[in-house]
Amino acid sequence: MARTTFEGPIISGDNRFGALRDIGYTVLEQDCYIDLSNTTVGTAGYSGGSGQFVWGNNIPNLNGTVYTPSSTYSANGPTTQTIPADASTQVYRGAVMYLPINSQILDIIVDYPLAITGESGATLSNTSVFVSNGYTAAAGTPAYATAVISSSTGVGTAGRLSTTYTGTNLLNMLATTSDIQNPTLGANPSFLSQIVFTLSITGTSVAAPTGGKLNFIVRYAQNDNNIGTLTTYPYGNLD
């Protein structure tokens, strides 16, 4: 079976103009499943390591690059964001995804099928997943959402985590920002939105996790602000 990649919003409906317009957008999805016991790059569930996040999307996970968000063109391309190395007070793991700019995020899901292991000698203070347009430190404020695994000792309970949103988060989700310049296009770059899931484990005597499984999922629609106009995008027929 042939595969097709569409560029631009995917819409469907019967009436494309007027007050009774009934068209809608196709809901899209990206995800990254990580198995914290898997440190083999290029395999399903590869979880990265100290200072290294991953990229997946149902393809064997590879090392992912997290960029410092900026909508400004640079001849040198985007700046790589540094993920802190593992330390006795904090450990970070995570995943990065790239979306079209001005995408509307409809849902952020953090599944936790298997609890984190390897922290038996630690005193944990907080274990959470932060979802933002860049790496988020433990004390930071994520742009999009927070999912708390455990707010005190322990590593929480396996299951679908409760994802919480502030008012600012919900407003940000209406249209993702122009975060990174596509580094492959030289002097005529396109820009992308960046979504980063940061697993943060903090406390004392924290160690690199030896196991645990998470699945990071974002559902979104690529909206078109010109839909239904008779000038820029005449999507409908007038007869």
C-alpha positions, 0 to 999 in steps of 0.5 A: 500500500502506498503512503502519502504525506500531506502538507497543510491542513486536512479538512473535510465537509459538505458546506465550505462557505457561509453561516452553515459551514460544516467542515472540520479538521482531521485530528493528528497524533504523535507519541513516544513510548520509552522503556527506562530499562532500554538504553540501546539507541534505535530500538523500540522504547529506547529511553535516552540517558543522561543529558539525552532526550529521544524522538519516536513517533512509532518509529524505533526511538532515536536520539532527539534534539531539543532546541532553545525556542526562538522565532528569530532567523539565524544563519547558524540555525537553531541553538541546541538546548542543554539537558542537565546531566544526571545528578544526585538531586535530579534526573531528567528523561524525555521526548521531543516532537515537532508540530506545524506552527499554530497547531491546536493541541486538543489533548495531552496524555501521559500513560504510565504502564510500569512504575519507575525502578532504581530509586530504592536508595533515594528520598524523592521529593517530586516525580512529574512530567512537564509538557512545554515548548522546550526542556522544563526544569523541575521548578519551571513553568511548562507552557502546556501541561503537568502530569504528577506521578508522585508529589512526595516519596515513592514513584506513584502508581501505574496507570493513565496519569491525571494531566492538569492545565492552568488557564495559561496552558489552555490559552497556549494550546490554542495555537502552538508557537513558532519555536525552531527554525528548520535547520535543513533549509538554509537561508529560506527556513520554515519554522516548527513548533516544538513539544517536549515531554520532560520526566523530572525525578528530584530528591536526594540520592537520586539515581538513574532509573533502571526500569519503568515505562511511559508513553507520551502522546499529543493530539492536535489539529493543524488549523487554517485561519484562511478557511472559507475565504473567497480570496486566498484559499477558495476551497469551495465551489460557488455553483 
